[in-house]
Amino acid sequence: MLRTVLPLVALVATAPIASPVLAQKAKPAPAAQPAADVAQRNAAANAPLPADQAAMKAHVLFLASDALRGREAGSPEYDIAANYVASQFYAAGLRPAGDQGSYLQKVPLLSYKPADKGGVAIGGEPLVFGEDYIPAGNPATPQLAVDAPVVFVGYGLVAPSIGRDDYSGVDVKGKIVAIVPGTPDGLNGEERAHFGSPATKAAIAMSKGAVGIVTLETPEAAKQRPFAKLAESWNQPRVTWVNRNGIANVPAPSTPTLGMLSQAATTKLFAGASTSWEQVAAALKGPERFEAIPLHKNLSVRMTTTSTPFTSYNVAGLLVGSDPAVGSEVVVLSAHLDHVGVGTAVKGDSIYNGAMDNAVGVASLIEEAKRFQASGQPPRRSVLFLAVTAEEKGLVGSDYFANNPTIAKSALVANVNLDMPIITYKFTDVIAFGADRSTLGPIVRRAAAMAGASFSPDPMPEQGLFVRSDHYRFVQQGIPSVFLWPGEAGAGKAAVEKFFAEHYHQPSDEVVQDPAIDWESGVRFIKVNYQIARDIADAPERPVWNRGDFFGTLYGGIGAVEPVETPKEEAPKGRANLRQSVTK
């Protein structure tokens, strides 16, 4: 799960950071444990449970076993996990919804990184790698050379919701834009996460005609992580997907990310400008209206990117809807299947099993499919069960599916995502990130009540979790979506904090961990999610965004923007006669 704010090094990337264990050599198996400890762990792992709890646990026992070596996307062990999930979808009566009549959708991926340290100069004066600059990588343009004037545009935002346009009054066409990381005050957590994303800033720069974008180190960033420390990971690989023409997917193809400049280099860049870097850095903290600053020196950048293609798979199974009118509409239930593989040993264990993250979510998905089958009542709308790859690489597998769905994109009406439900306690409430942005909100509340749980608002809005899991890739296609989690009421907050402190992305995220996984709570979580999916699938109307919602409007979602009647013969069978246009 991608939970925390992206680290500073991500600001020089053209795609989210990859797992640090990608394509590394096999590490040794965990160190041998005393026989008594092994017996005790086996007893805990194999303790008898009621049938419904045992069924859920059985999936996690397999998916989070040492034999699958952390299920890293692109590994043989991940492929085994994908085929296991496909077999379970088959057993649950789902139809194959992948490629060529199979349950698997092939996802062409690309690992890339800078091939060398490149070269950067300001006004013809060469800069020093690691002291002045850190290069980026661009898989879409392996050999890149840019030489252009620079315009400083602050945070690089165009955010009408807070009346901010950092490009106001300047023309950056044919120029490089220099930005600082983060966002100013005045944005809520979810909007801040969106606008703070390097991909968003690059896309805005491209829309303005810039030929490149470079990030500047701020005094605050330097305190968090020194520039020299960032430089240590300059060639860390990143991952994206490849389109049908063999071209790597990047957020701003014509405006490449050029890397990051230190404060020392930034001071040189501002030399001769109307305002010094020191004045600008101080002003960024204040509430004053920002004004872009044309700088008087060219920035020249040369960089080379090396890349390695590899393949992974999404797993898709379809439960066909029964209603002639709305059966062609599809509710997507998703969970990521991958984890981070094999890495640095901790207490002799180098396998990052990913039991909670996200074998529990995938197990919930499988058991939910079986609940539909056992009900004997097919849903009115179709339901697609989707286990995606490369979430840990930056939501890459879900992004590929959302852009290249195996089902007509126009048929997808909602997404409910399960990512790392923490079930080490008796949860009394549930959270659905993004629920109040659409008509999915009342459905979630009703389903929670039926399971004897209350509904709680986002307990950590500053994290912007709504944009940090796989459901967001569906949001970006205008589809109402939520990310479901057990809540933090009662013992929940302490349990969540303990998991993140001791087990998140650690080898200790195993079937047997401390505190123990509560499989009864796992079954209750499945019940809530099943009821949500059932209500969406059987509802008289498809989900719609709330009128004027930020994300719904941004991505042209139904309900958020003005509906316009279309001639009946143009409307797809079984769907409302509406078309949308984003209001400016």
Phi, psi and omega per residue, in radians:
M1 nan 2.374 3.046
L2 -1.601 1.730 -3.033
R3 -1.781 -0.866 -2.994
T4 -1.464 2.905 3.087
V5 -1.052 2.451 -3.119
L6 -0.987 2.372 3.131
P7 -1.106 2.811 -3.044
L8 -1.021 -0.601 -3.112
V9 -1.059 -0.415 -3.140
A10 -1.154 -0.309 -3.099
L11 -1.200 -0.240 3.107
V12 -1.772 0.160 -3.068
A13 -1.768 2.758 3.035
T14 -1.721 -0.030 3.060
A15 -2.647 2.827 -3.092
P16 -1.039 2.758 -3.068
I17 -1.130 2.460 3.086
A18 -1.503 2.890 3.008
S19 -1.068 2.430 3.140
P20 -1.219 -0.117 -3.099
V21 -1.784 0.172 -3.102
L22 -1.033 2.270 2.983
A23 0.993 0.398 3.106
Q24 -1.465 2.884 3.136
K25 -1.215 2.677 -3.131
A26 -1.026 2.392 3.099
K27 -1.691 2.804 3.132
P28 -1.134 2.691 3.100
A29 -1.146 2.829 3.126
P30 -0.964 2.594 3.121
A31 -1.099 2.595 -3.132
A32 -1.069 2.415 3.128
Q33 -1.856 2.699 3.074
P34 -0.983 2.520 -3.082
A35 -0.982 -0.638 -3.124
A36 -1.129 -0.711 3.125
D37 -1.138 -0.732 3.136
V38 -1.084 -0.775 3.135
A39 -1.087 -0.681 -3.141
Q40 -1.158 -0.742 3.124
R41 -1.172 -0.689 3.102
N42 -1.099 -0.686 3.120
A43 -1.082 -0.727 3.126
A44 -1.195 -0.707 -3.113
A45 -1.168 -0.610 -3.020
N46 -1.834 0.263 3.132
A47 -1.081 2.422 -3.136
P48 -1.074 2.564 3.116
L49 -2.465 2.794 2.969
P50 -0.992 2.720 -2.980
A51 -0.979 -0.749 -3.083
D52 -1.191 -0.657 3.101
Q53 -1.236 -0.690 3.125
A54 -1.112 -0.641 3.138
A55 -1.101 -0.745 3.113
M56 -1.161 -0.806 -3.092
K57 -1.108 -0.604 -3.108
A58 -1.026 -0.699 3.110
H59 -1.096 -0.746 -3.105
V60 -1.200 -0.657 3.081
L61 -0.960 -0.699 -3.137
F62 -1.377 -0.913 -3.023
L63 -1.127 -0.553 -3.117
A64 -1.781 0.324 3.113
S65 -1.305 2.736 3.076
D66 -1.049 -0.502 -3.109
A67 -1.063 -0.484 -3.140
L68 -1.613 0.011 2.915
R69 0.825 0.728 3.022
G70 1.430 0.089 2.989
R71 0.874 0.774 3.135
E72 -1.238 2.346 3.137
A73 -0.940 2.295 3.138
G74 1.621 -0.151 -3.135
S75 -1.551 2.729 3.060
P76 -1.027 -0.586 -3.133
E77 -1.203 -0.619 3.043
Y78 -1.083 -0.728 3.141
D79 -1.061 -0.645 3.076
I80 -1.103 -0.775 3.115
A81 -1.055 -0.734 3.141
A82 -1.097 -0.734 3.112
N83 -1.196 -0.572 3.057
Y84 -1.088 -0.833 3.137
V85 -1.091 -0.703 3.092
A86 -1.028 -0.726 -3.138
S87 -1.156 -0.607 3.113
Q88 -1.251 -0.634 3.043
F89 -1.088 -0.704 3.103
Y90 -1.078 -0.789 -3.134
A91 -1.118 -0.490 -3.141
A92 -1.466 0.034 3.088
G93 1.467 0.266 3.120
L94 -1.427 2.558 3.070
R95 -1.478 2.558 3.092
P96 -1.096 2.338 -3.124
A97 -2.293 0.495 3.085
G98 -1.742 -2.450 -3.130
D99 -1.569 2.452 2.956
Q100 0.881 0.787 3.078
G101 1.326 0.258 3.115
S102 -1.882 3.079 3.057
Y103 -1.544 -0.122 -3.031
L104 -1.812 2.319 2.972
Q105 -1.834 2.067 3.124
K106 -1.189 2.273 3.131
V107 -2.033 1.878 3.129
P108 -1.355 2.031 -3.065
L109 -1.971 2.832 -3.131
L110 -2.450 2.113 2.996
S111 -1.622 2.293 -3.093
Y112 -2.487 2.755 3.116
K113 -2.854 2.845 3.057
P114 -1.045 2.369 3.138
A115 -1.361 -0.471 3.110
D116 -2.664 -3.055 -3.066
K117 -1.398 -0.053 3.074
G118 1.084 -2.778 3.127
G119 -2.696 2.397 3.140
V120 -2.356 2.421 3.098
A121 -2.423 2.555 3.049
I122 -1.992 2.050 -3.116
G123 1.001 0.572 3.139
G124 1.512 -0.131 3.135
E125 -1.585 2.027 -3.105
P126 -1.113 2.498 3.079
L127 -1.750 2.883 -3.069
V128 -1.802 2.205 3.086
F129 -1.033 2.418 3.069
G130 1.441 -0.439 3.061
E131 -1.788 -0.714 -3.080
D132 -1.891 -0.580 -3.060
Y133 -2.585 2.749 2.977
I134 -2.207 2.225 -3.107
P135 -1.312 2.813 3.019
A136 -1.911 -3.097 3.030
G137 -2.232 2.560 3.129
N138 -2.367 1.734 -3.070
P139 -1.205 -0.338 3.139
A140 -1.360 -0.416 3.123
T141 -2.370 1.493 -3.043
P142 -1.032 -0.603 3.092
Q143 -1.955 1.934 -3.010
L144 -2.233 2.303 3.042
A145 -2.405 2.173 -3.128
V146 -2.298 2.363 3.078
D147 -2.474 1.915 -3.029
A148 -2.747 2.810 3.030
P149 -1.123 2.804 -3.069
V150 -2.084 2.433 3.005
V151 -2.161 2.209 3.084
F152 -1.478 2.143 -3.096
V153 -2.110 0.585 3.035
G154 1.069 -2.185 3.122
Y155 -1.374 -0.168 3.116
G156 1.266 0.612 -3.043
L157 -1.886 2.610 2.851
V158 -2.216 1.720 -3.018
A159 -2.219 1.500 -3.116
P160 -1.014 -0.481 -3.085
S161 -1.092 -0.410 3.073
I162 -2.091 0.290 3.088
G163 1.119 0.665 -3.070
R164 -2.086 2.304 3.029
D165 -2.458 1.723 -3.092
D166 -1.234 -0.172 3.122
Y167 -1.712 0.040 -3.097
S168 -1.062 2.257 3.039
G169 1.509 0.025 3.131
V170 -2.283 2.671 3.056
D171 -1.938 2.022 -3.095
V172 -1.849 0.162 3.142
K173 -1.060 2.234 -3.133
G174 1.351 0.162 -3.099
K175 -2.089 2.914 3.030
I176 -1.637 2.343 3.059
V177 -1.766 2.382 3.075
A178 -1.845 2.308 -3.087
I179 -2.299 2.872 2.985
V180 -1.903 2.685 -3.136
P181 -1.254 2.821 3.054
G182 1.509 -2.832 -3.121
T183 -2.477 2.792 3.074
P184 -1.369 3.029 3.051
D185 -1.178 2.731 3.057
G186 1.932 -0.128 3.110
L187 -1.848 2.468 3.061
N188 -1.276 3.020 -3.010
G189 -1.005 -0.767 -3.069
E190 -1.268 -0.744 3.106
E191 -1.204 -0.617 3.104
R192 -1.104 -0.733 3.115
A193 -1.105 -0.684 3.122
H194 -1.124 -0.893 -3.067
F195 -1.298 -0.410 3.113
G196 -1.396 -0.187 -3.125
S197 -1.168 2.318 3.056
P198 -0.998 -0.589 3.136
A199 -1.134 -0.726 3.115
T200 -1.104 -0.778 -3.109
K201 -1.136 -0.668 3.110
A202 -1.156 -0.698 3.135
A203 -1.128 -0.694 3.091
I204 -1.110 -0.783 3.133
A205 -1.057 -0.692 3.116
M206 -1.122 -0.691 -3.139
S207 -1.124 -0.374 3.126
K208 -1.627 -0.031 3.079
G209 1.561 0.220 3.125
A210 -1.198 2.643 -3.124
V211 -1.762 0.001 3.105
G212 -3.084 2.829 3.130
I213 -2.418 2.309 -3.117
V214 -2.231 2.444 -3.116
T215 -1.715 2.432 -3.127
L216 -1.874 2.378 3.082
E217 -1.250 2.293 3.088
T218 -1.758 2.835 3.085
P219 -1.003 -0.662 3.136
E220 -1.150 -0.728 3.124
A221 -1.117 -0.661 -3.133
A222 -1.115 -0.584 3.126
K223 -1.231 -0.640 -3.125
Q224 -1.224 -0.739 -3.115
R225 -2.726 1.979 -3.099
P226 -1.006 2.625 -3.092
F227 -1.031 -0.703 -3.137
A228 -1.089 -0.571 3.105
K229 -1.218 -0.713 3.076
L230 -1.043 -0.684 -3.081
A231 -1.113 -0.377 -3.125
E232 -1.111 -0.461 -3.120
S233 -1.881 0.517 -3.039
W234 -1.074 -0.516 -3.095
N235 -1.909 0.460 3.059
Q236 -1.138 2.272 -3.103
P237 -1.236 2.599 3.062
R238 -2.185 2.959 -3.033
V239 -2.341 2.456 2.980
T240 -2.480 3.103 3.067
W241 -1.856 2.866 -3.060
V242 -2.006 2.379 -3.119
N243 -1.431 -3.127 -3.048
R244 -1.145 -0.328 3.101
N245 -1.604 0.114 3.126
G246 1.391 0.262 -3.104
I247 -1.741 2.341 -3.127
A248 -1.173 2.417 3.103
N249 -1.390 2.079 3.072
V250 -2.282 2.686 -3.035
P251 -1.181 -0.479 -3.083
A252 -2.517 1.454 -3.026
P253 -0.979 -0.648 -3.088
S254 -1.645 0.024 3.115
T255 -2.299 1.349 -3.053
P256 -1.176 2.572 2.991
T257 -1.314 2.235 -2.970
L258 -1.812 -0.084 3.108
G259 2.127 -2.806 -3.065
M260 -2.317 2.441 3.091
L261 -1.892 2.467 3.088
S262 -1.313 3.013 3.088
Q263 -1.098 -0.627 3.134
A264 -1.099 -0.787 3.117
A265 -1.190 -0.634 3.140
T266 -1.120 -0.662 3.083
T267 -1.042 -0.711 3.079
K268 -1.127 -0.685 -3.115
L269 -1.115 -0.594 -3.103
F270 -1.512 -0.108 -3.124
A271 -1.008 2.217 -3.134
G272 1.537 -0.070 3.119
A273 -1.379 2.915 -3.109
S274 -1.162 -0.396 3.134
T275 -2.348 2.406 -3.141
S276 -1.353 2.818 3.105
W277 -1.096 -0.653 -3.141
E278 -1.061 -0.732 3.123
Q279 -1.162 -0.723 -3.132
V280 -1.122 -0.807 -3.121
A281 -1.046 -0.700 3.117
A282 -1.189 -0.669 -3.102
A283 -1.216 -0.430 -3.130
L284 -1.075 -0.443 -3.113
K285 -1.351 -0.391 -3.010
G286 -1.563 3.066 -3.094
P287 -1.544 -0.046 -3.044
E288 -1.082 2.624 3.109
R289 -1.146 2.316 -3.103
F290 -1.434 2.502 3.016
E291 -2.196 2.275 -3.134
A292 -1.095 2.656 -3.068
I293 -2.226 1.939 2.998
P294 -1.201 2.273 3.105
L295 -1.676 2.895 -2.960
H296 -1.942 0.335 3.120
K297 -2.338 2.488 3.055
N298 -1.338 2.596 2.988
L299 -1.946 2.213 3.083
S300 -2.013 2.340 -3.076
V301 -2.317 2.311 3.010
R302 -2.181 2.204 3.100
M303 -2.591 2.624 3.136
T304 -2.156 2.380 -3.104
T305 -2.052 2.340 3.026
T306 -1.892 2.547 -3.074
S307 -2.476 2.713 3.131
T308 -2.326 2.048 3.115
P309 -1.332 2.563 2.998
F310 -2.669 2.959 -3.011
T311 -2.170 2.461 2.960
S312 -2.426 -3.030 -3.009
Y313 -2.484 2.389 2.827
N314 -1.525 2.677 3.128
V315 -2.071 2.187 -3.021
A316 -2.323 2.232 3.074
G317 -2.306 2.406 -3.004
L318 -2.001 2.272 2.952
L319 -1.755 1.973 -2.994
V320 -1.310 2.311 3.129
G321 -1.222 2.692 -3.032
S322 -1.729 -0.235 -3.029
D323 -1.535 2.181 -3.131
P324 -1.058 -0.497 -3.071
A325 -1.441 -0.744 -3.041
V326 -2.093 0.108 -3.116
G327 -1.089 -0.385 3.131
S328 -1.405 -0.223 3.057
E329 -1.366 2.560 -2.989
V330 -2.235 2.207 3.008
V331 -1.667 2.195 -3.102
V332 -1.747 2.208 3.013
L333 -1.927 2.159 -2.995
S334 -2.246 2.727 3.020
A335 -2.784 2.544 -3.135
H336 -1.555 2.414 -3.071
L337 -1.632 -0.447 -3.057
D338 -1.402 2.817 2.940
H339 -2.396 -2.754 -2.939
V340 -1.778 0.099 2.956
G341 1.431 -2.389 -3.085
V342 -1.953 2.344 -3.073
G343 -2.567 -2.642 -3.112
T344 -1.084 2.290 -3.107
A345 -1.208 2.425 3.034
V346 -2.181 2.051 -3.080
K347 0.951 0.691 3.084
G348 1.445 0.009 -3.093
D349 -1.972 2.113 -3.096
S350 -1.931 0.042 -3.138
I351 -1.690 2.093 -3.134
Y352 -1.626 1.566 -2.898
N353 -1.162 -0.580 3.118
G354 1.140 0.882 3.117
A355 -1.194 -0.969 3.117
M356 -1.308 -0.572 -3.047
D357 -2.030 1.494 0.119
N358 -2.429 0.662 3.106
A359 -1.055 -0.619 3.099
V360 -1.101 -0.703 3.113
G361 -1.139 -0.730 3.128
V362 -1.185 -0.700 3.082
A363 -1.052 -0.680 3.098
S364 -1.095 -0.714 3.135
L365 -1.066 -0.808 -3.130
I366 -1.105 -0.819 -3.095
E367 -1.203 -0.516 3.063
E368 -1.153 -0.699 3.081
A369 -1.057 -0.698 3.133
K370 -1.172 -0.555 3.091
R371 -1.139 -0.706 3.075
F372 -1.048 -0.774 -3.129
Q373 -1.109 -0.785 -3.082
A374 -1.197 -0.398 -3.107
S375 -1.159 -0.433 -3.097
G376 1.252 0.124 -3.111
Q377 -2.214 1.765 3.136
P378 -1.054 2.518 3.098
P379 -1.205 2.721 3.112
R380 -1.154 -0.861 3.065
R381 -1.561 2.779 3.059
S382 -1.313 2.667 3.131
V383 -2.204 2.179 3.114
L384 -1.801 2.148 3.069
F385 -1.692 2.111 -2.954
L386 -2.281 2.010 3.017
A387 -1.791 2.045 -2.986
V388 -1.829 2.721 3.118
T389 -1.739 2.948 2.955
A390 0.965 0.532 3.003
E391 -1.127 -0.703 -3.108
E392 -1.218 -0.173 3.073
K393 -1.617 0.022 -3.130
G394 2.048 0.703 3.120
L395 1.039 0.652 -2.974
V396 -1.364 -0.767 -3.128
G397 -1.128 -0.721 3.099
S398 -1.187 -0.604 3.093
D399 -1.130 -0.691 3.107
Y400 -1.108 -0.804 -3.133
F401 -1.101 -0.775 -3.097
A402 -1.074 -0.559 3.108
N403 -1.587 -0.339 -3.122
N404 -2.367 1.013 -3.045
P405 -1.162 2.596 3.093
T406 -1.432 -0.096 3.055
I407 -2.158 2.598 -3.112
A408 -0.870 2.226 -3.096
K409 -1.018 -0.609 -3.125
S410 -1.146 -0.304 -3.122
A411 -1.475 -0.273 -3.064
L412 -1.388 2.073 -2.999
V413 -1.967 -0.280 -3.133
A414 -2.893 2.734 3.038
N415 -2.376 2.317 3.000
V416 -2.086 2.106 -3.007
N417 -1.948 2.440 3.096
L418 -2.027 2.031 -3.137
D419 -2.393 1.914 3.042
M420 0.967 0.945 3.012
P421 -1.117 2.106 -3.107
I422 -1.522 1.992 -3.005
I423 -2.172 0.865 3.082
T424 -1.719 0.256 -3.082
Y425 -2.672 2.924 3.109
K426 -1.477 1.645 -3.077
F427 -1.240 2.496 3.136
T428 -2.020 -0.060 3.095
D429 -2.549 2.918 3.074
V430 -2.253 2.718 3.083
I431 -2.104 2.417 3.023
A432 -2.277 1.688 -3.114
F433 -1.048 2.179 3.141
G434 1.595 0.004 -3.044
A435 -1.064 -0.673 -3.055
D436 -1.439 0.162 3.062
R437 -1.615 -0.142 -3.081
S438 -2.645 -3.136 3.108
T439 -1.284 0.045 3.008
L440 -1.220 -0.390 -3.109
G441 -0.966 -0.959 3.126
P442 -1.057 -0.584 3.136
I443 -1.146 -0.761 3.127
V444 -1.096 -0.764 -3.133
R445 -1.077 -0.736 -3.128
R446 -1.159 -0.737 -3.135
A447 -1.147 -0.691 3.115
A448 -1.098 -0.751 -3.139
A449 -1.086 -0.670 3.136
M450 -1.140 -0.432 3.106
A451 -1.657 0.145 3.115
G452 1.329 0.451 -3.137
A453 -2.159 2.625 3.062
S454 -1.554 3.035 3.115
F455 -1.975 2.328 -3.129
S456 -2.099 2.583 3.058
P457 -1.261 2.964 3.128
D458 -0.947 2.042 -3.113
P459 -1.409 -0.163 -3.099
M460 -2.424 1.074 -3.066
P461 -1.034 -0.434 -3.134
E462 -1.134 -0.335 -3.141
Q463 -1.447 -0.298 -3.140
G464 1.015 0.766 -3.051
L465 -1.127 -0.337 3.140
F466 -1.048 -0.434 -3.116
V467 -1.834 0.190 -2.970
R468 -2.080 0.354 3.016
S469 -2.489 3.090 -2.911
D470 -1.070 -0.474 3.136
H471 -1.029 -0.469 -3.088
Y472 -1.132 -0.472 3.089
R473 -1.165 -0.481 3.046
F474 -1.380 -0.647 3.046
V475 -0.960 -0.734 -3.110
Q476 -1.173 -0.197 3.019
Q477 -1.756 0.180 3.100
G478 1.448 0.283 -3.056
I479 -1.730 2.176 3.082
P480 -0.990 2.301 -3.008
S481 -2.574 2.649 3.043
V482 -2.405 2.751 3.101
F483 -2.094 1.985 -2.990
L484 -1.661 2.417 -3.133
W485 -2.556 2.535 2.895
P486 -1.036 2.534 -3.043
G487 -1.431 -3.141 -3.047
E488 -1.936 0.256 3.094
A489 -1.192 2.751 3.095
G490 1.052 -2.128 -3.112
A491 -1.394 -0.067 -3.017
G492 -1.098 -0.798 -3.062
K493 -1.049 -0.800 -3.137
A494 -1.138 -0.670 -3.139
A495 -1.142 -0.739 3.133
V496 -1.127 -0.799 -3.133
E497 -1.096 -0.679 3.136
K498 -1.155 -0.719 3.134
F499 -1.083 -0.817 -3.120
F500 -1.154 -0.597 -3.118
A501 -1.295 -0.572 -2.970
E502 -2.020 -0.409 -2.993
H503 -2.208 -0.374 -3.063
Y504 -1.062 2.132 -3.118
H505 0.931 0.727 3.080
Q506 -2.221 2.744 3.081
P507 -1.065 -0.344 -3.102
S508 -1.335 -0.088 3.060
D509 -1.360 1.336 -3.073
E510 -2.112 3.060 3.111
V511 -1.051 -0.699 3.065
V512 -1.785 1.920 3.123
Q513 -2.494 3.009 -3.103
D514 -2.116 2.067 0.022
P515 -1.260 2.822 -3.060
A516 -1.207 2.594 3.017
I517 -1.152 2.293 -3.128
D518 -1.667 1.723 -3.033
W519 -1.226 -0.431 3.042
E520 -1.127 -0.726 3.062
S521 -1.138 -0.591 3.076
G522 -1.059 -0.741 3.123
V523 -1.169 -0.656 3.079
R524 -1.116 -0.666 3.118
F525 -1.113 -0.726 3.078
I526 -1.047 -0.734 -3.128
K527 -1.052 -0.784 3.131
V528 -1.081 -0.827 -3.094
N529 -1.150 -0.663 3.088
Y530 -1.076 -0.761 -3.110
Q531 -1.151 -0.650 3.075
I532 -1.071 -0.854 -3.122
A533 -1.100 -0.718 3.126
R534 -1.090 -0.768 -3.127
D535 -1.143 -0.702 3.114
I536 -1.133 -0.765 -3.077
A537 -1.184 -0.546 -3.062
D538 -1.761 -0.036 -3.091
A539 -1.133 2.605 3.103
P540 -1.049 -0.617 -3.094
E541 -2.115 2.620 3.057
R542 -1.221 2.690 3.085
P543 -1.095 2.555 3.078
V544 -2.379 2.730 3.072
W545 -1.247 2.682 2.981
N546 -1.200 2.494 -3.098
R547 -1.006 2.203 3.090
G548 1.411 0.067 3.126
D549 -0.984 2.454 -3.059
F550 -0.989 -0.931 -3.068
F551 -1.283 -0.662 3.097
G552 -1.070 -0.725 3.115
T553 -1.223 -0.738 -3.122
L554 -0.999 -0.687 -3.057
Y555 -1.898 0.291 3.011
G556 1.171 0.668 -3.096
G557 -1.401 2.607 3.102
I558 -1.036 2.319 3.111
G559 1.690 -0.654 -3.112
A560 -1.343 -0.452 -3.098
V561 -2.069 2.938 -3.054
E562 -1.124 2.093 3.072
P563 -1.309 2.495 3.120
V564 -2.214 2.253 3.141
E565 -1.132 2.461 3.048
T566 -2.118 2.712 3.072
P567 -0.985 2.462 -3.047
K568 -1.018 -0.608 -3.091
E569 -1.211 -0.263 3.140
E570 -1.542 -0.257 -3.041
A571 -1.389 2.442 3.060
P572 -1.080 2.507 -3.128
K573 -1.006 2.306 3.048
G574 1.428 0.169 3.138
R575 -2.258 2.760 -3.108
A576 -1.063 2.589 -3.118
N577 -1.496 1.251 -3.096
L578 -2.289 2.553 2.904
R579 -2.344 2.700 -3.012
Q580 -2.094 2.598 2.981
S581 -2.377 2.298 -3.085
V582 -1.161 2.278 3.082
T583 -1.436 2.384 -3.104
K584 -1.425 nan nan
